[in-house]
Amino acid sequence: MNPGDRVRGKDGRTYVILKVTEMHYGLVDPTRPPMIDAKNGQQVAHIAVRHEEVEPLPVQGVAQ
């Protein structure tokens, strides 16, 4: 999966991948305001989860 992809977390909520590392995804909740790092002004993830803790959601507007 890649940044921008939509996933469903174990809690049943939909998140968007912000960052991908070797073992984790940094996720943002699109219903919450973005969290911005005060030092560098970049958006940071609301939560980080291991790859196996999320499932991909279908891309909107694309037939499956």
Secondary structure, DSSP 8 states (H G I E B T S, - for coil): --TT-EEEETTS-EEEEEEE-SSEEEEE-TTS--EE-TTT--EE-SEEEEGGGEEE---TT---
